Amino acid sequence: MQLFKYLQAQGLGSRKECLWLIENGCIAINGEVRAQARDTISPDEVKTLEVDGKSFTVIPLPYFYILLNKPTGYETSHKPQHYPSIFSLFPANMRNIDMQAVGRLDADTTGVLLITNDGRFNHKQTSPKHKVPKVYRVTLKHPADETLCNQLKQGVLLHDENETIAAADAVLESPHILILTITEGKYHQVKRMIAAAGNRVEYLHRSHFGEWHIENIPEGGWKFIDM
């Protein structure tokens, strides 16, 4: 990949802007200043990227996968309406490139959120036919017993839906804490399922998405992951 195209893929600007940065000796790759716009760059060999001495996040190419520990008060949207966008949590150069969340989490929901620029991966993880499990820790408004778990596993009828929808699993950790596993991704699904079963969600945290979980990532933190 030519250097100027690599810089564009890193979100550092337009073709013209990247050419200017190179021609003016502003770019250093792995500590070495690179001043030839058409130099060949092997993306896998880039460990550090500096512009005018300032370090920038190196984005894996051609595809990248991010595990984010979503905090409360952020919308899963590039055009948020009421809260900041989750994409504002990333460095400036990353906000210049095309990336999408794999599914969505409500503004008041926390936990595992995957981000990628790989459309095929995104579709596979969110398509109902693949039945990727999502595990939620649900704080309930009213105390519950096994009746609630049985209802959810047998299936409940959501408002404005024609068919019942069932949880893959539902286990009470305590009367107010439910561990719920679903394999679909309908709008506000967990909250609507709990409401249909006669209770209410007070707090919602997604602990697992498929094989991925938060590990030691702090709230609002993120990391690139391998596929």
C-alpha positions as CSV (number, residue, x, y, z in Angstrom):
1,M,0.0,0.0,0.0
2,Q,1.4,3.4,-0.9
3,L,2.2,5.7,2.0
4,F,-0.4,8.4,1.3
5,K,-3.1,5.8,0.8
6,Y,-2.1,4.2,4.1
7,L,-2.4,7.5,5.9
8,Q,-5.9,8.1,4.4
9,A,-6.9,4.7,5.7
10,Q,-5.7,5.7,9.1
11,G,-8.1,8.7,9.1
12,L,-5.4,11.4,8.8
13,G,-7.1,13.4,6.1
14,S,-7.9,13.6,2.4
15,R,-5.5,12.6,-0.3
16,K,-4.3,16.2,-0.6
17,E,-3.9,16.6,3.2
18,C,-1.9,13.4,3.5
19,L,0.4,14.3,0.6
20,W,1.1,17.6,2.3
21,L,2.0,15.9,5.6
22,I,4.4,13.6,3.8
23,E,6.0,16.3,1.7
24,N,6.6,18.4,4.8
25,G,8.3,15.6,6.8
26,C,5.5,15.3,9.3
27,I,5.1,11.5,9.1
28,A,7.2,9.0,11.0
29,I,6.5,5.2,10.8
30,N,8.1,3.1,13.4
31,G,10.3,6.1,14.4
32,E,11.5,6.8,10.9
33,V,10.5,9.9,9.0
34,R,9.0,9.0,5.6
35,A,9.0,11.7,3.0
36,Q,8.1,9.8,-0.2
37,A,4.3,9.7,-0.8
38,R,4.5,6.6,-3.0
39,D,6.7,4.5,-0.7
40,T,5.2,1.1,-0.2
41,I,3.9,0.4,3.3
42,S,3.1,-3.0,4.7
43,P,0.2,-2.3,7.3
44,D,1.1,-5.4,9.4
45,E,4.6,-4.0,10.0
46,V,3.5,-0.6,11.3
47,K,3.9,-0.5,15.1
48,T,4.0,3.3,15.7
49,L,2.6,6.2,13.7
50,E,3.5,9.8,14.5
51,V,2.4,13.1,13.0
52,D,4.6,16.1,13.9
53,G,5.9,14.1,16.8
54,K,2.4,13.2,18.1
55,S,1.5,9.5,18.4
56,F,-1.6,8.3,16.7
57,T,-3.5,5.1,17.1
58,V,-2.5,2.5,14.5
59,I,-5.6,1.0,13.0
60,P,-5.3,-2.6,11.7
61,L,-6.0,-3.0,8.0
62,P,-8.0,-3.9,6.0
63,Y,-10.4,-4.9,8.8
64,F,-10.5,-4.1,12.5
65,Y,-12.5,-5.4,15.4
66,I,-13.0,-3.5,18.6
67,L,-14.3,-4.6,22.0
68,L,-15.8,-1.6,23.9
69,N,-17.0,-1.5,27.4
70,K,-19.9,0.8,26.8
71,P,-20.6,3.3,29.6
72,T,-24.1,4.6,30.4
73,G,-25.2,7.9,28.8
74,Y,-23.9,7.2,25.3
75,E,-25.9,6.5,22.1
76,T,-25.0,3.7,19.6
77,S,-25.2,6.1,16.7
78,H,-23.1,8.4,14.5
79,K,-25.9,11.0,14.8
80,P,-27.0,10.9,18.4
81,Q,-30.0,12.9,19.5
82,H,-29.9,13.1,23.3
83,Y,-26.5,11.8,24.4
84,P,-22.9,11.7,23.1
85,S,-22.1,9.1,20.5
86,I,-20.1,6.1,21.5
87,F,-17.8,6.9,18.6
88,S,-16.7,10.1,20.5
89,L,-14.9,7.7,22.8
90,F,-12.3,6.9,20.1
91,P,-9.3,9.0,19.0
92,A,-9.9,11.7,16.4
93,N,-8.3,9.9,13.5
94,M,-10.6,6.8,14.1
95,R,-13.6,9.0,14.0
96,N,-12.7,9.9,10.4
97,I,-13.1,6.4,9.1
98,D,-16.1,4.2,8.5
99,M,-16.9,1.9,11.4
100,Q,-20.2,0.5,12.7
101,A,-21.4,-1.0,15.9
102,V,-22.4,-4.7,15.8
103,G,-26.0,-4.3,17.0
104,R,-27.0,-1.6,19.4
105,L,-27.2,-0.9,23.1
106,D,-29.6,1.7,24.6
107,A,-28.1,4.9,26.0
108,D,-28.7,3.6,29.6
109,T,-27.3,0.1,28.9
110,T,-23.7,-0.7,29.7
111,G,-21.4,-3.5,28.7
112,V,-20.0,-5.4,25.7
113,L,-20.3,-3.7,22.3
114,L,-18.4,-4.7,19.2
115,I,-17.2,-2.2,16.6
116,T,-15.9,-3.0,13.2
117,N,-15.5,-2.0,9.5
118,D,-16.2,-5.6,8.4
119,G,-19.7,-5.7,7.0
120,R,-19.8,-9.5,6.6
121,F,-18.7,-10.0,10.2
122,N,-21.3,-7.5,11.4
123,H,-24.1,-9.3,9.5
124,K,-23.1,-12.7,10.7
125,Q,-23.1,-11.6,14.4
126,T,-26.4,-9.9,14.2
127,S,-28.4,-12.2,11.9
128,P,-31.0,-14.2,13.8
129,K,-30.3,-17.3,11.9
130,H,-26.8,-17.6,13.5
131,K,-28.2,-17.4,17.0
132,V,-25.3,-15.6,18.6
133,P,-26.0,-15.6,22.3
134,K,-26.0,-12.3,24.2
135,V,-26.0,-12.4,28.0
136,Y,-27.5,-9.6,30.1
137,R,-27.4,-8.9,33.8
138,V,-30.8,-7.4,34.5
139,T,-31.7,-5.5,37.6
140,L,-35.4,-5.9,38.2
141,K,-37.7,-3.4,39.8
142,H,-39.9,-6.0,41.5
143,P,-38.6,-9.2,43.2
144,A,-39.1,-12.3,41.1
145,D,-39.1,-16.0,41.4
146,E,-38.8,-19.0,39.0
147,T,-42.2,-18.1,37.5
148,L,-40.5,-15.2,35.7
149,C,-37.7,-17.4,34.4
150,N,-40.1,-20.0,33.1
151,Q,-42.2,-17.4,31.4
152,L,-39.2,-16.0,29.6
153,K,-37.9,-19.4,28.5
154,Q,-41.3,-20.5,27.3
155,G,-41.9,-17.3,25.4
156,V,-43.7,-14.0,25.9
157,L,-45.6,-11.9,23.4
158,L,-44.1,-8.5,22.9
159,H,-46.2,-5.4,22.3
160,D,-46.8,-5.0,18.6
161,E,-45.5,-8.5,17.8
162,N,-47.5,-11.4,16.4
163,E,-45.4,-14.2,17.7
164,T,-44.0,-15.1,21.1
165,I,-40.3,-14.8,21.6
166,A,-38.3,-17.0,24.1
167,A,-35.1,-16.5,26.0
168,A,-32.3,-19.0,25.4
169,D,-31.8,-19.1,29.2
170,A,-33.0,-17.2,32.3
171,V,-31.5,-17.7,35.7
172,L,-32.2,-15.7,38.9
173,E,-29.0,-14.7,40.8
174,S,-31.2,-13.1,43.4
175,P,-34.8,-11.9,43.6
176,H,-33.8,-8.6,41.9
177,I,-31.0,-9.9,39.6
178,L,-31.7,-11.9,36.5
179,I,-29.1,-13.4,34.1
180,L,-30.9,-13.5,30.7
181,T,-29.6,-15.0,27.5
182,I,-31.1,-14.1,24.1
183,T,-30.1,-14.9,20.5
184,E,-32.1,-12.2,18.7
185,G,-31.6,-8.5,18.6
186,K,-35.0,-6.9,18.4
187,Y,-35.6,-3.2,19.4
188,H,-35.4,-2.8,23.2
189,Q,-35.9,-6.6,23.4
190,V,-34.8,-7.3,26.9
191,K,-36.8,-4.5,28.4
192,R,-39.9,-5.5,26.3
193,M,-39.6,-9.1,27.3
194,I,-39.3,-8.3,31.0
195,A,-42.3,-6.0,30.7
196,A,-44.3,-8.7,28.9
197,A,-43.6,-11.0,31.8
198,G,-45.0,-8.5,34.3
199,N,-41.8,-6.8,35.7
200,R,-39.6,-3.9,34.8
201,V,-35.9,-3.3,34.0
202,E,-34.2,-0.9,36.4
203,Y,-30.6,-1.4,35.1
204,L,-29.2,-3.4,32.2
205,H,-25.7,-4.6,31.5
206,R,-24.5,-6.9,28.7
207,S,-21.8,-9.1,30.0
208,H,-21.2,-11.3,27.0
209,F,-21.7,-11.1,23.2
210,G,-21.0,-14.5,21.7
211,E,-17.5,-15.4,22.9
212,W,-16.5,-11.9,23.9
213,H,-16.7,-10.4,27.3
214,I,-15.3,-7.3,29.1
215,E,-12.4,-8.9,30.8
216,N,-10.4,-6.1,32.4
217,I,-11.5,-3.3,30.2
218,P,-12.6,-0.3,32.3
219,E,-16.0,1.4,31.6
220,G,-15.5,3.6,28.5
221,G,-12.4,1.7,27.6
222,W,-11.7,-0.4,24.5
223,K,-9.2,-2.5,22.7
224,F,-8.6,-4.1,19.2
225,I,-9.3,-7.8,19.2
226,D,-8.2,-10.6,16.8
227,M,-10.6,-12.7,14.7
